[in-house]
Amino acid sequence: MGHPKITVIIPGFNHGKYLREAVESVETSGYKEYELIIIDDGSTDPESVKVAQELKNEGYNVILQNNLGVAATRNNAIRLAKGEFIIPLDMDNRLLSPYFFEGLQILLDNPEIGVVYGDAKVIGEKSGTWVNHPMQLEEMLFENYIDTCTIIRKKMWEEVGGYDSMAPVPTRQDWIFWLDCINAGWKFHHLNMFCFEYRYLETSEVRKYFKALKKRLLITEYIYFKQENLIQKFTRNGEISPAKANEMLGKLRMQLAYYHLGFGSILKGYSFLFGSFIGGNSLIKIIKTGLGWPIRRLKTTE
C-alpha cells in the first residue's frame, strides 16, 4: 500500500461489543488506500478487553493504553497517523463511504476548508436520520450541531493544538475543537449525504455528564469564555453585528446564571445574571429570575 491520504481513527472505552462493526464499516467502504488506528482507552469490561486483544492478534493496529479520556485518546491516535486527512470514528458508530470519496475530493480542491461533515443515520436505541445544514457562524458559536465523525485536515488539528484534553469535564470536546478551528480561520463544508451511522445510547458519556448539574455547569462555563472571545472577535471584524453579539452574550450569561443559582453558587449566579442585562436581556426578566430563584429554592427545601 502507498502512503495513505486518509487515516481512520477508532478510539473507545468499554464499547468493544461494537468495535468489529466499526472496523467492518471501514473495510467495506470501497476505499482502499487508508490507514486504520484503533485505540482502546483502558477499557474495563471483559468483552471490550477481549475484542481489542483479538483484533491486535489478527494484525490490526491496536493500541492499548491506560484511561486518558476521549480527547487525549483521539490526539494520541492522530499524532501517530500517516494520513494527510483524518476520519475520527467513535467505536460505537459505523462509517459510510462518502467521506472517502466526495469528502476527500472537497478537501483536495479547497485548501481553505478544514472540515467536511455530513448527515447521519441514527441507529441503536433510537432510529431515524440526522440531516444537517451548512454551518452558520452565529449558530455554531451558540450551540454545536456537528458530530465528531467528519473528515478533517491533520494540518488543521496540528495548528489548533488538537482536541482540548484540559477541559474540566470530559464531554463536548468536539464542540470545543470546532470553536478552536473557527478561531484559527478554517472553513467548514456540509456534505449533504449520509456519511456515517450514529448510535444513540441513553447511557452515553455526553448524556451522563450533562445530566449532572455540577458537571454541566463546569463545562458550560469553560466553553462560555471561548464563545465570548469569539463573539467579540467576529464583532470587531464585522461578521457579527453589535446587536446580535449583545443578544448572544445575553442568552449565554442568562444560561450560566440559571446554572450557578441552581447549583447554589450565588455570587457568580448574580454576576452572570446582571451581565446578561448588558448583553441585551430586559430588566424585567432579570428581576424575575433574581427574585424567583430564592423562592424556588425555598420551595424545594420545604
Secondary structure, DSSP 8 states (H G I E B T S, - for coil): ----SEEEEEEESS-GGGHHHHHHHHHTSS--SEEEEEEEE---SHHHHHHHHHHHHTT--EEEE----HHHHHHHHHHH---SEEEE--TTSEE-SGGGTHHHHHHHH-TTEEEEEEEEEEEETS-EEE------HHHHHH-----S-SEEEHHHHHHHTSS-TT-SSS--HHHHHHHHHHHTT-EEEEEEEEEEEEEE-TT-HHHHHHHSHHHHHHHHHHHHHHHHHHHHHHHHTTSS-HHHHHHHHHHHHHHHHHHHHHHT-HHHHHHHHHHHHHTT--HHHHHHHHHHHHHHHHHHH-
